[in-house]
Amino acid sequence: MMTSLMADPKSAAKIPILKNSATAPFVFFDSAPVFGTTGGIIEVELAASTVVLLSGNETRRDMTAVAHLKSSADAAVNLFTALGRALQMAGVNLPDLGIEPTKLNS
């Protein structure tokens, strides 16, 4: 498996040195089902599918919260841009999101 890592080429000269990178947690998620804003802070809940063992040999799938992302609007735009560029690197064609503003949870 080939892995590509790339910083934003426009800001390559000012890439910060990330301290504690070796000990930072990995966050894997299957979806971001809940989001909103509170007092101008962007909030996104990340969830992953888990398998729960029931009695006998039965199992069921549950969705479990794995992280609560909270940030300023500027930081959220930065994350949005990084994810978009990573998706482009992976060959994913990004659609026009056509996101309509919502009043829910704002």
C-alpha positions as CSV (number, residue, x, y, z in Angstrom):
1,M,0.0,0.0,0.0
2,M,1.4,3.3,-1.1
3,T,0.9,6.3,1.2
4,S,1.1,9.9,0.1
5,L,1.5,12.7,2.5
6,M,1.6,16.3,1.5
7,A,1.4,19.6,3.2
8,D,-0.4,22.6,1.6
9,P,2.2,23.6,-1.1
10,K,1.2,27.3,-0.6
11,S,2.2,27.2,3.0
12,A,5.1,24.7,2.7
13,A,7.6,27.3,3.9
14,K,5.7,27.8,7.1
15,I,4.8,24.2,8.2
16,P,4.8,24.1,12.0
17,I,6.8,21.4,13.7
18,L,4.3,19.1,15.4
19,K,5.4,18.2,18.9
20,N,4.2,14.9,20.4
21,S,3.3,13.6,17.0
22,A,4.5,10.1,17.9
23,T,2.1,9.9,20.9
24,A,-0.9,11.6,19.4
25,P,-4.0,9.4,19.3
26,F,-5.3,7.9,16.0
27,V,-9.0,8.6,15.5
28,F,-10.9,6.3,13.1
29,F,-14.6,7.0,12.4
30,D,-17.3,5.7,10.0
31,S,-19.5,8.7,10.1
32,A,-20.1,12.2,11.5
33,P,-23.8,11.9,12.2
34,V,-24.3,14.8,14.6
35,F,-23.1,18.4,14.1
36,G,-24.0,21.9,15.2
37,T,-22.8,25.1,16.7
38,T,-22.9,26.6,20.2
39,G,-21.8,30.1,20.8
40,G,-19.9,30.2,17.5
41,I,-18.0,27.0,18.3
42,I,-18.3,24.3,15.6
43,E,-19.2,20.9,17.0
44,V,-19.0,17.5,15.2
45,E,-19.5,14.1,16.8
46,L,-17.6,11.2,15.2
47,A,-18.9,7.7,15.4
48,A,-17.7,4.2,14.5
49,S,-19.5,0.9,14.0
50,T,-18.7,-1.7,16.6
51,V,-19.7,-5.4,17.0
52,V,-21.3,-6.3,20.4
53,L,-21.4,-9.9,21.5
54,L,-24.8,-10.9,22.8
55,S,-25.7,-14.1,24.6
56,G,-24.6,-17.3,22.8
57,N,-23.0,-16.6,19.4
58,E,-25.3,-13.7,18.5
59,T,-23.9,-10.3,17.7
60,R,-25.2,-6.9,16.8
61,R,-23.7,-3.7,15.4
62,D,-23.8,-0.5,17.4
63,M,-22.7,3.0,16.6
64,T,-20.4,4.4,19.2
65,A,-19.1,7.9,19.7
66,V,-15.4,8.0,19.3
67,A,-14.6,11.7,19.4
68,H,-16.2,15.1,20.0
69,L,-14.6,17.7,17.6
70,K,-14.9,21.3,18.7
71,S,-13.2,24.2,17.0
72,S,-13.4,27.8,15.9
73,A,-14.9,28.4,12.5
74,D,-11.4,29.2,11.1
75,A,-10.0,25.8,12.4
76,A,-13.1,24.0,10.9
77,V,-12.4,25.6,7.5
78,N,-8.8,24.6,7.8
79,L,-9.8,20.9,8.5
80,F,-12.4,21.1,5.7
81,T,-9.7,22.2,3.3
82,A,-7.2,19.6,4.4
83,L,-9.8,16.8,4.1
84,G,-10.8,18.1,0.6
85,R,-7.2,18.1,-0.6
86,A,-6.6,14.6,0.9
87,L,-9.7,13.3,-0.9
88,Q,-8.4,14.8,-4.2
89,M,-5.0,13.1,-3.6
90,A,-6.9,9.8,-3.2
91,G,-8.6,10.4,-6.5
92,V,-12.0,11.1,-5.2
93,N,-14.0,13.5,-7.3
94,L,-15.6,16.1,-5.0
95,P,-19.2,17.0,-5.7
96,D,-20.6,20.5,-5.4
97,L,-21.8,20.2,-1.8
98,G,-24.7,22.6,-2.3
99,I,-24.9,22.9,1.5
100,E,-27.9,24.8,2.7
101,P,-27.7,26.7,6.0
102,T,-29.7,25.0,8.8
103,K,-31.2,26.4,11.9
104,L,-31.0,23.0,13.7
105,N,-28.6,23.2,16.6
106,S,-27.3,26.6,15.8
